[in-house]
């Protein structure tokens, strides 16, 4: 179930990035695309750390 939520979040994230990249003439859109990009990287690093912690608990 968690993988479904993660994949849906990634899909929404990438569609927002594509939309903001397409209309990047506005400086606010460029700023928001950078913010979303950095938040996405931090989110996936956080999820990887959670999976590692859960894996260590089982063994």
Buried (B, 14 or more C-beta within 10 A) or exposed (E): EEEEEEEEBBEEBEEBBEEBEEEEEEEEBBEBBEEBBEEBEEBBEEBEEEEEEEEEEEE
